[in-house]
Amino acid sequence: MEFMQLLDVTCEGDILTVVSAIKFVFNLIQWAIPLVLIVLGTIDMFKAMASGDEKKTKESQKTFIRRLIYAVVAFLIPFIISLVFTFVGKMISDDSAQEGKETYDNFFACWKQAK
């Protein structure tokens, strides 16, 4: 079974529920993970500063910077995936792949319809 055949579904009922769940997980990745990483990094920084130990403070700064980088990456993952699929959709434009283009368009219409 080809990948495009997997996407060739009618967007209603259970399929719409599954797509909505996947979209929810993407939103969770995009917002919750960076928020948790930033909060944990801030707590670690306050603990290190409150202890007064310069070595712990520098170590905590390095950890905080790494967490900020991870937060940015986690925030951008859904965007990057969406961007890749957009490019794939634009590449499927020749006449021989018209069925694949229609399937792709149907899938993303379902993705936009999902809440």
PEVENVEN-V571377 format. One record per residue. N is the residue number from 0. SS is DSSP state (H for helix, E for strand, C for the rest). D_CENTER is the distance of its C-alpha to the mean C-alpha in Angstrom with 2 decimals. Layout:
n:N ss:SS d_center:D_CENTER
n:N ss:SS d_center:D_CENTER
This chain:
n:0 ss:C d_center:26.32
n:1 ss:C d_center:24.28
n:2 ss:H d_center:20.55
n:3 ss:H d_center:21.45
n:4 ss:H d_center:23.71
n:5 ss:H d_center:20.93
n:6 ss:H d_center:19.23
n:7 ss:C d_center:22.70
n:8 ss:C d_center:22.86
n:9 ss:C d_center:24.09
n:10 ss:C d_center:21.59
n:11 ss:C d_center:23.50
n:12 ss:C d_center:24.13
n:13 ss:H d_center:22.32
n:14 ss:H d_center:19.99
n:15 ss:H d_center:18.84
n:16 ss:H d_center:18.44
n:17 ss:H d_center:16.27
n:18 ss:H d_center:14.01
n:19 ss:H d_center:13.95
n:20 ss:H d_center:13.12
n:21 ss:H d_center:10.11
n:22 ss:H d_center:8.98
n:23 ss:H d_center:10.00
n:24 ss:H d_center:8.10
n:25 ss:H d_center:4.65
n:26 ss:H d_center:6.75
n:27 ss:H d_center:8.18
n:28 ss:H d_center:5.64
n:29 ss:H d_center:5.28
n:30 ss:H d_center:9.05
n:31 ss:H d_center:10.97
n:32 ss:H d_center:10.30
n:33 ss:H d_center:11.17
n:34 ss:H d_center:13.95
n:35 ss:H d_center:15.36
n:36 ss:H d_center:15.42
n:37 ss:H d_center:17.21
n:38 ss:H d_center:19.57
n:39 ss:H d_center:20.49
n:40 ss:H d_center:21.12
n:41 ss:H d_center:23.28
n:42 ss:H d_center:25.22
n:43 ss:H d_center:25.92
n:44 ss:H d_center:27.12
n:45 ss:H d_center:29.43
n:46 ss:H d_center:30.82
n:47 ss:H d_center:31.59
n:48 ss:H d_center:33.21
n:49 ss:H d_center:35.18
n:50 ss:H d_center:36.55
n:51 ss:C d_center:37.99
n:52 ss:C d_center:37.46
n:53 ss:H d_center:36.54
n:54 ss:H d_center:35.26
n:55 ss:H d_center:32.81
n:56 ss:H d_center:31.71
n:57 ss:H d_center:30.96
n:58 ss:H d_center:29.15
n:59 ss:H d_center:27.09
n:60 ss:H d_center:26.28
n:61 ss:H d_center:24.98
n:62 ss:H d_center:22.81
n:63 ss:H d_center:21.54
n:64 ss:H d_center:20.70
n:65 ss:H d_center:18.79
n:66 ss:H d_center:16.81
n:67 ss:H d_center:16.12
n:68 ss:H d_center:14.88
n:69 ss:H d_center:12.56
n:70 ss:H d_center:11.36
n:71 ss:H d_center:10.80
n:72 ss:H d_center:8.96
n:73 ss:H d_center:6.60
n:74 ss:H d_center:6.42
n:75 ss:H d_center:6.13
n:76 ss:H d_center:3.80
n:77 ss:H d_center:2.35
n:78 ss:H d_center:5.94
n:79 ss:H d_center:7.30
n:80 ss:H d_center:6.79
n:81 ss:H d_center:8.30
n:82 ss:H d_center:10.78
n:83 ss:H d_center:11.85
n:84 ss:H d_center:12.54
n:85 ss:H d_center:14.40
n:86 ss:H d_center:16.46
n:87 ss:H d_center:17.24
n:88 ss:H d_center:18.42
n:89 ss:H d_center:20.61
n:90 ss:H d_center:22.04
n:91 ss:C d_center:23.19
n:92 ss:C d_center:25.92
n:93 ss:C d_center:29.20
n:94 ss:H d_center:31.59
n:95 ss:H d_center:31.40
n:96 ss:H d_center:27.75
n:97 ss:H d_center:28.26
n:98 ss:H d_center:27.56
n:99 ss:H d_center:24.22
n:100 ss:H d_center:23.39
n:101 ss:H d_center:24.46
n:102 ss:H d_center:22.36
n:103 ss:H d_center:19.26
n:104 ss:H d_center:20.20
n:105 ss:H d_center:20.87
n:106 ss:H d_center:17.50
n:107 ss:H d_center:15.69
n:108 ss:H d_center:18.42
n:109 ss:H d_center:17.58
n:110 ss:H d_center:13.83
n:111 ss:H d_center:15.15
n:112 ss:H d_center:17.80
n:113 ss:C d_center:15.72
n:114 ss:C d_center:15.58
